[in-house]
Amino acid sequence: MAITTLVIVSFQSWWLKSSYDNEKQLLKKETSMMLRETAFELQFGSLLEKKSRGDGNDVMIFEDDDVIRRRRSGPGDGPPAATQVYVSITTDSISPVPAEPSVKHRVEWKSDSLHFRKEIFLRPVSEKNMKATFREKLNSAGLTMPVLLYRVNWDDTLNKPGGFLTTAPVPAGIDHRMAYRAAIGNYSGVLLRRLWPQIAVSAFIVLITFFSFLILYRNLRNQQRLTEQKNQFISNITHELKTPIATVSVAIEAIQNFNAGENPEKRREYLEISQKELQRLSLLVDKVLKLSMFENNKLELNKEPVDLHALAQEVTGSMRLQFEKCQADVDLVFEGDDFRFDADRLHIASVLFNLLDNALKYSGDRPVIRITLRDKGKELELEVRDNGIGIPPAYTKKIFEKFFRVPQGDRHNVKGYGLGLSYVAGIVQKHGGTIGVDSSAGKGSSFTITLPRNHG
């Protein structure tokens, strides 16, 4: 994924660099054209003005590359058919007069030739006017950039300052040996404004690619974590299934092969052990089946009026032997008088059983468990608090996920399935309630469930 992202970023960078260079060349051509237009307007604008004020015998001389174009207009001594005459002559036949501050031409008509009669002065454009007019053209085109104007020899290379864009040379008057060149600074901002659609598209593509790979990576990590949790669940539940099966097998073998059947007390003891282990196995299978039904949305609640006070006493009574075996101190507290609500009795009992079972398993020696029921009007609150190992804050939001178990290093001292709290949270939500946990490592845990009296 990293290589693919790097390739995409490299391609987008190359594309943007190429677009930037192309826009830079276009900007150079654009500014060069503006500079040429500026020079043309300043060089020949005065001639046109003189023409409008002249006596009608003016000859205007226009120079364009290697051709001199001359125009005569108005009445004169020439033939009537020649009142508008255009003559084009290459620079080899009539060359511009170089190195003169001004050029004088007099034109006179003969029968088949032109002679100079009126003087026209073509002087070089001043650098000040050139720069001011060029700046106005740039501003009118929205190109507000600093400009430096230089008058140099035509063949000289301009040593431009760093970060400036140099235009093509423009003739400085009628003398082609001198030229104007402009150096334009801070042009990067103009280029970036022109390239912003390409930049936006490139950024969008890179971000989409990055976030796609990020989501894919997170999904792969989640899948890996779920696979590990599933494997751990299979390992734990296999161990839990094998234990009662092995116990029952040993008890039956003792009755069959070691004359335990002839001793009524031994036989009764082995049968009771087998019965307890089979009940344990039945509870385990029932828990897995319930969770499977819940995950497939096939779990239906059979709601009926339930007294949570009586139900809590019933569950704690059924777990009395487990409490005594663990030497647990269990305290049942009631705050209020009315604890009746509509619920599925079997599943609410399973919720309470799961919370108490976790409190026993994760509390170490001599657990202290406090069960509190609170009457809060339209709601009932059930709190189960213990003095166990606690849960680090980083995992308090994950403990209700399927298969999740709080990391205990490379091994878990307590066998579990990572299913109990997921089932509890699901049943509470089905009843329209909420569940929360307040815990920290080494300081025990407190699970609080809030249930509405009537839901659905």
C-alpha positions as CSV (number, residue, x, y, z in Angstrom):
1,M,0.0,0.0,0.0
2,A,2.8,2.4,0.8
3,I,4.5,1.8,-2.6
4,T,1.2,2.4,-4.4
5,T,0.6,5.6,-2.5
6,L,4.2,6.7,-3.2
7,V,3.7,6.0,-7.0
8,I,0.5,8.0,-7.1
9,V,2.0,10.9,-5.2
10,S,5.0,10.8,-7.5
11,F,2.9,10.8,-10.6
12,Q,0.7,13.7,-9.3
13,S,3.9,15.7,-8.4
14,W,5.3,15.1,-11.9
15,W,2.0,16.1,-13.5
16,L,1.8,19.3,-11.5
17,K,5.4,20.2,-12.2
18,S,4.8,19.8,-15.9
19,S,1.6,21.9,-15.7
20,Y,3.5,24.5,-13.8
21,D,6.3,24.7,-16.4
22,N,3.8,24.9,-19.2
23,E,1.9,27.8,-17.5
24,K,5.3,29.5,-16.9
25,Q,6.1,29.3,-20.7
26,L,2.6,30.6,-21.5
27,L,3.0,33.5,-19.0
28,K,6.4,34.3,-20.6
29,K,4.8,34.4,-24.1
30,E,1.9,36.5,-22.8
31,T,4.1,39.1,-21.1
32,S,6.4,39.2,-24.1
33,M,3.5,39.9,-26.4
34,M,2.3,42.7,-24.0
35,L,5.8,44.2,-24.0
36,R,5.9,44.1,-27.9
37,E,2.5,45.7,-28.1
38,T,3.6,48.4,-25.6
39,A,6.6,49.2,-27.7
40,F,4.6,49.3,-31.0
41,E,2.0,51.7,-29.5
42,L,4.6,54.1,-28.1
43,Q,6.8,54.0,-31.2
44,F,4.1,54.6,-33.8
45,G,1.4,56.4,-31.9
46,S,3.2,59.7,-32.3
47,L,3.4,59.2,-36.0
48,L,-0.3,58.7,-36.3
49,E,-0.9,61.8,-34.3
50,K,1.4,63.8,-36.6
51,K,-0.4,62.4,-39.6
52,S,-3.8,63.7,-38.3
53,R,-2.3,67.2,-37.9
54,G,-0.2,67.2,-41.2
55,D,-0.8,69.0,-44.5
56,G,-1.7,65.8,-46.4
57,N,1.7,65.2,-47.9
58,D,3.0,63.0,-45.1
59,V,4.8,59.8,-45.7
60,M,4.7,57.4,-42.8
61,I,7.4,54.8,-42.4
62,F,6.5,51.5,-40.6
63,E,9.2,48.9,-39.8
64,D,8.3,45.3,-39.3
65,D,11.0,42.7,-39.1
66,D,13.0,42.8,-42.4
67,V,10.5,44.9,-44.4
68,I,10.0,48.6,-44.3
69,R,6.4,49.6,-45.1
70,R,5.8,53.2,-46.3
71,R,2.5,54.8,-46.8
72,R,1.7,58.1,-48.5
73,S,-1.8,59.7,-48.2
74,G,-3.4,63.0,-49.2
75,P,-3.1,65.1,-52.3
76,G,0.3,65.8,-53.7
77,D,2.4,66.3,-56.8
78,G,2.1,62.7,-57.9
79,P,-0.5,61.3,-60.2
80,P,-4.1,61.1,-59.0
81,A,-4.1,57.3,-59.1
82,A,-1.3,57.4,-56.5
83,T,-3.2,59.2,-53.8
84,Q,-3.0,55.9,-51.7
85,V,0.4,54.2,-52.3
86,Y,1.9,51.3,-50.4
87,V,5.5,50.4,-51.1
88,S,7.3,47.5,-49.5
89,I,11.1,47.3,-49.8
90,T,13.3,44.8,-48.1
91,T,16.0,46.1,-45.7
92,D,18.7,45.1,-48.3
93,S,17.4,47.8,-50.7
94,I,16.6,50.5,-48.1
95,S,18.2,49.9,-44.8
96,P,17.4,51.7,-41.6
97,V,19.9,54.3,-40.7
98,P,21.6,53.0,-37.5
99,A,23.1,54.8,-34.6
100,E,21.3,58.1,-35.3
101,P,19.3,59.6,-32.5
102,S,16.7,60.5,-35.1
103,V,16.0,59.7,-38.7
104,K,15.0,62.2,-41.4
105,H,13.4,61.3,-44.6
106,R,12.1,63.6,-47.3
107,V,9.8,62.2,-49.9
108,E,9.1,63.9,-53.3
109,W,7.1,62.6,-56.2
110,K,8.5,62.1,-59.7
111,S,7.0,60.2,-62.6
112,D,8.1,56.8,-61.4
113,S,10.0,57.3,-58.2
114,L,9.7,58.5,-54.6
115,H,11.7,61.3,-53.2
116,F,11.8,62.6,-49.6
117,R,9.9,65.8,-49.1
118,K,8.7,65.9,-45.5
119,E,10.7,65.2,-42.4
120,I,9.5,62.5,-39.9
121,F,11.4,62.0,-36.7
122,L,11.5,58.5,-35.1
123,R,13.1,58.7,-31.8
124,P,13.6,55.7,-29.3
125,V,10.9,55.2,-26.7
126,S,11.9,56.4,-23.3
127,E,12.4,53.7,-20.7
128,K,10.1,55.5,-18.2
129,N,7.2,55.6,-20.6
130,M,7.8,52.0,-21.6
131,K,7.8,50.8,-18.1
132,A,4.7,52.8,-17.0
133,T,2.7,51.7,-20.1
134,F,3.8,48.0,-19.7
135,R,2.8,48.0,-16.0
136,E,-0.7,49.4,-17.0
137,K,-1.1,46.5,-19.5
138,L,-0.2,44.0,-16.8
139,N,-2.6,45.5,-14.3
140,S,-5.4,45.5,-16.8
141,A,-4.8,41.8,-17.4
142,G,-4.9,41.1,-13.7
143,L,-1.2,40.5,-13.5
144,T,-0.1,42.6,-10.6
145,M,3.6,41.7,-10.3
146,P,6.8,43.7,-9.8
147,V,8.5,44.6,-13.1
148,L,12.1,45.5,-13.9
149,L,12.7,47.0,-17.4
150,Y,16.1,46.8,-19.0
151,R,17.5,48.3,-22.3
152,V,20.2,46.0,-23.6
153,N,22.0,45.0,-26.8
154,W,19.9,42.6,-28.9
155,D,22.3,39.7,-28.6
156,D,23.2,40.2,-24.9
157,T,21.9,37.8,-22.2
158,L,20.1,39.5,-19.4
159,N,21.5,38.6,-16.0
160,K,18.1,38.6,-14.3
161,P,17.7,38.6,-10.5
162,G,16.8,35.3,-8.8
163,G,13.1,34.4,-9.0
164,F,12.3,36.6,-12.0
165,L,10.8,35.7,-15.3
166,T,12.5,37.3,-18.4
167,T,10.5,38.2,-21.5
168,A,11.7,38.0,-25.1
169,P,13.6,41.0,-26.4
170,V,11.6,43.8,-28.1
171,P,13.2,46.4,-30.5
172,A,13.9,49.7,-28.8
173,G,12.9,52.0,-31.6
174,I,13.9,51.7,-35.3
175,D,17.4,50.5,-34.4
176,H,17.3,46.7,-34.1
177,R,20.6,46.5,-32.3
178,M,19.0,47.7,-29.1
179,A,16.1,46.0,-27.3
180,Y,13.9,46.1,-24.2
181,R,13.6,43.1,-21.9
182,A,11.4,42.9,-18.8
183,A,12.1,40.8,-15.7
184,I,8.9,39.9,-13.8
185,G,9.0,38.8,-10.2
186,N,6.6,37.1,-7.8
187,Y,5.0,35.2,-10.8
188,S,4.6,32.0,-8.8
189,G,1.4,33.2,-7.2
190,V,-0.2,33.9,-10.6
191,L,0.8,30.5,-11.8
192,L,-0.6,28.8,-8.7
193,R,-3.9,30.6,-9.1
194,R,-4.1,29.4,-12.7
195,L,-3.2,25.8,-11.6
196,W,-5.6,25.6,-8.6
197,P,-8.1,23.3,-10.4
198,Q,-5.2,20.8,-11.1
199,I,-3.9,21.2,-7.6
200,A,-7.3,20.6,-6.1
201,V,-7.9,17.5,-8.3
202,S,-4.4,16.1,-7.4
203,A,-5.0,16.7,-3.7
204,F,-8.4,15.1,-3.9
205,I,-7.0,12.0,-5.6
206,V,-4.1,11.7,-3.1
207,L,-6.4,12.2,-0.1
208,I,-9.0,9.7,-1.4
209,T,-6.2,7.2,-2.1
210,F,-4.6,7.7,1.4
211,F,-7.9,7.4,3.2
212,S,-8.9,4.4,1.2
213,F,-5.7,2.6,2.1
214,L,-6.1,3.8,5.7
215,I,-9.6,2.4,5.9
216,L,-8.4,-0.8,4.3
217,Y,-5.6,-1.1,6.7
218,R,-7.9,-0.6,9.7
219,N,-10.3,-3.2,8.3
220,L,-7.5,-5.7,8.0
221,R,-6.3,-5.0,11.5
222,N,-9.9,-5.4,12.8
223,Q,-10.2,-8.6,10.9
224,Q,-6.9,-9.9,12.3
225,R,-8.1,-8.9,15.8
226,L,-11.4,-10.6,15.3
227,T,-9.6,-13.7,14.1
228,E,-7.4,-13.8,17.1
229,Q,-10.4,-13.3,19.4
230,K,-12.3,-16.0,17.6
231,N,-9.4,-18.4,17.9
232,Q,-9.1,-17.6,21.6
233,F,-12.8,-18.1,22.1
234,I,-12.6,-21.5,20.4
235,S,-9.7,-22.5,22.6
236,N,-11.4,-21.4,25.8
237,I,-14.8,-22.9,25.0
238,T,-13.1,-26.1,23.9
239,H,-11.4,-26.3,27.3
240,E,-14.7,-25.5,29.0
241,L,-16.5,-28.3,27.0
242,K,-13.8,-30.8,27.7
243,T,-13.7,-30.3,31.4
244,P,-17.3,-31.5,32.2
245,I,-17.1,-34.2,29.6
246,A,-13.9,-35.5,31.1
247,T,-15.4,-35.3,34.7
248,V,-18.5,-37.2,33.7
249,S,-16.4,-39.8,31.8
250,V,-14.2,-40.4,34.9
251,A,-17.2,-40.7,37.2
252,I,-18.9,-43.2,34.9
253,E,-15.6,-45.2,34.5
254,A,-15.3,-45.3,38.3
255,I,-18.8,-46.6,38.7
256,Q,-18.2,-49.3,36.0
257,N,-14.6,-50.4,36.7
258,F,-13.8,-49.6,40.4
259,N,-16.7,-51.2,42.1
260,A,-18.2,-47.8,42.9
261,G,-21.6,-49.1,41.9
262,E,-21.6,-51.5,44.9
263,N,-21.1,-48.6,47.3
264,P,-24.4,-46.5,47.3
265,E,-22.7,-43.4,48.8
266,K,-19.9,-43.4,46.2
267,R,-22.3,-44.1,43.4
268,R,-24.6,-41.2,44.6
269,E,-21.5,-38.9,44.9
270,Y,-20.3,-39.7,41.4
271,L,-23.8,-39.3,39.9
272,E,-24.2,-35.9,41.6
273,I,-20.8,-34.8,40.2
274,S,-21.9,-35.9,36.8
275,Q,-25.2,-34.1,37.1
276,K,-23.5,-30.8,38.1
277,E,-21.1,-31.1,35.2
278,L,-23.8,-31.8,32.8
279,Q,-25.8,-28.8,34.0
280,R,-22.7,-26.7,33.6
281,L,-22.3,-28.0,30.1
282,S,-25.9,-27.3,29.4
283,L,-25.5,-23.7,30.6
284,L,-22.5,-23.2,28.4
285,V,-24.2,-24.5,25.3
286,D,-27.3,-22.4,26.1
287,K,-25.2,-19.3,26.4
288,V,-23.6,-19.8,23.1
289,L,-26.9,-20.5,21.4
290,K,-28.5,-17.4,22.9
291,L,-25.7,-15.3,21.7
292,S,-25.9,-16.8,18.2
293,M,-29.6,-16.1,18.1
294,F,-29.0,-12.5,19.3
295,E,-26.3,-11.9,16.6
296,N,-28.6,-13.2,13.9
297,N,-31.4,-10.9,15.1
298,K,-33.6,-14.0,15.8
299,L,-33.8,-13.4,19.5
300,E,-37.4,-12.5,20.5
301,L,-38.3,-11.1,23.9
302,N,-41.2,-12.6,25.7
303,K,-42.1,-9.6,27.9
304,E,-44.1,-10.0,31.1
305,P,-44.4,-8.1,34.4
306,V,-41.3,-8.8,36.3
307,D,-40.4,-7.9,39.9
308,L,-36.6,-7.1,39.8
309,H,-36.4,-7.3,43.6
310,A,-37.7,-10.9,43.6
311,L,-35.6,-11.8,40.5
312,A,-32.4,-10.5,42.1
313,Q,-33.0,-12.6,45.2
314,E,-33.7,-15.6,43.1
315,V,-30.5,-15.3,41.1
316,T,-28.3,-14.7,44.1
317,G,-29.9,-17.7,45.8
318,S,-29.2,-20.0,42.9
319,M,-25.6,-18.9,43.0
320,R,-25.2,-19.4,46.8
321,L,-23.0,-22.5,46.4
322,Q,-20.7,-20.6,44.1
323,F,-20.5,-17.7,46.5
324,E,-19.7,-20.0,49.4
325,K,-17.0,-21.8,47.3
326,C,-15.3,-18.5,46.6
327,Q,-15.9,-17.2,50.1
328,A,-17.6,-14.2,48.6
329,D,-19.3,-11.5,50.7
330,V,-22.4,-10.6,48.7
331,D,-24.6,-7.7,49.8
332,L,-28.1,-7.0,48.2
333,V,-29.4,-3.5,48.7
334,F,-32.8,-2.0,47.7
335,E,-33.4,1.7,47.5
336,G,-37.2,2.2,46.9
337,D,-40.3,0.1,47.1
338,D,-41.6,-0.6,43.6
339,F,-39.3,-2.6,41.3
340,R,-41.8,-4.0,38.8
341,F,-41.3,-3.5,35.1
342,D,-42.0,-5.2,31.7
343,A,-39.2,-7.5,30.6
344,D,-38.1,-10.9,29.4
345,R,-37.6,-12.7,32.7
346,L,-35.2,-15.3,31.4
347,H,-32.9,-12.9,29.7
348,I,-32.8,-10.3,32.5
349,A,-31.9,-13.2,34.9
350,S,-29.1,-14.2,32.5
351,V,-27.9,-10.6,32.5
352,L,-27.6,-10.5,36.3
353,F,-26.1,-14.0,36.3
354,N,-23.4,-12.9,33.9
355,L,-22.5,-9.8,35.9
356,L,-22.2,-11.8,39.1
357,D,-20.2,-14.6,37.5
358,N,-17.7,-12.0,36.1
359,A,-17.5,-10.4,39.6
360,L,-16.6,-13.8,41.1
361,K,-14.1,-14.8,38.4
362,Y,-12.2,-11.5,38.4
363,S,-12.1,-10.7,42.1
364,G,-9.5,-13.0,43.4
365,D,-9.6,-14.2,47.0
366,R,-12.6,-13.3,49.2
367,P,-14.6,-11.3,46.7
368,V,-16.8,-8.5,47.9
369,I,-19.9,-7.9,45.7
370,R,-22.6,-5.3,46.3
371,I,-25.8,-5.5,44.3
372,T,-28.0,-2.3,44.4
373,L,-31.5,-1.8,43.0
374,R,-32.8,1.8,42.8
375,D,-36.4,2.9,42.1
376,K,-36.1,6.0,40.0
377,G,-39.7,6.6,39.0
378,K,-40.1,5.7,35.4
379,E,-36.8,3.8,35.4
380,L,-35.1,1.1,37.4
381,E,-31.3,1.1,38.1
382,L,-29.3,-2.0,38.7
383,E,-25.7,-1.7,39.9
384,V,-23.2,-4.5,40.5
385,R,-20.0,-3.5,42.2
386,D,-17.0,-5.7,43.0
387,N,-13.4,-5.3,44.4
388,G,-11.8,-7.2,41.5
389,I,-8.8,-6.5,39.3
390,G,-10.6,-3.7,37.5
391,I,-10.5,-2.6,33.9
392,P,-8.0,-0.1,32.4
393,P,-9.8,3.0,31.1
394,A,-8.5,2.3,27.6
395,Y,-10.6,-0.9,27.4
396,T,-13.9,0.2,29.1
397,K,-15.5,1.0,25.7
398,K,-14.4,-2.3,24.1
399,I,-15.5,-4.8,26.8
400,F,-19.0,-5.0,25.3
401,E,-17.7,-6.1,21.9
402,K,-18.0,-9.7,20.9
403,F,-15.0,-11.9,21.7
404,F,-13.1,-9.1,23.4
405,R,-11.2,-9.8,26.5
406,V,-9.0,-7.4,28.5
407,P,-5.4,-8.2,27.6
408,Q,-3.6,-10.0,30.4
409,G,-0.2,-10.5,28.8
410,D,0.4,-13.7,26.9
411,R,-2.1,-15.7,28.9
412,H,-5.4,-15.4,30.8
413,N,-5.6,-16.8,34.3
414,V,-9.4,-16.9,34.1
415,K,-11.0,-18.9,31.3
416,G,-13.7,-16.9,29.5
417,Y,-15.3,-16.6,26.1
418,G,-15.5,-12.9,25.5
419,L,-19.3,-13.3,25.0
420,G,-20.9,-12.5,28.4
421,L,-20.7,-8.7,28.4
422,S,-21.6,-8.6,24.7
423,Y,-24.7,-10.6,25.4
424,V,-25.5,-8.4,28.5
425,A,-25.2,-5.1,26.4
426,G,-27.4,-6.6,23.7
427,I,-30.2,-7.6,26.0
428,V,-30.2,-4.3,27.8
429,Q,-30.4,-2.5,24.5
430,K,-33.3,-4.8,23.4
431,H,-35.1,-3.6,26.5
432,G,-34.5,0.1,25.7
433,G,-32.0,0.5,28.5
434,T,-28.3,1.5,28.8
435,I,-25.3,0.0,30.4
436,G,-22.1,1.7,31.6
437,V,-19.0,0.8,33.5
438,D,-16.9,2.7,36.0
439,S,-13.6,1.0,36.6
440,S,-9.8,1.4,36.9
441,A,-7.0,-1.2,37.1
442,G,-6.7,-2.7,40.6
443,K,-9.7,-0.9,42.0
444,G,-12.6,-3.0,41.1
445,S,-15.5,-2.4,38.7
446,S,-19.0,-1.0,38.8
447,F,-21.6,-1.9,36.1
448,T,-24.7,0.2,36.1
449,I,-27.8,-0.7,34.1
450,T,-30.8,1.6,33.6
451,L,-34.0,0.0,32.4
452,P,-37.4,1.7,31.6
453,R,-40.4,0.3,33.2
454,N,-42.3,0.2,29.9
455,H,-40.6,-0.2,26.5
456,G,-42.3,-1.1,23.3
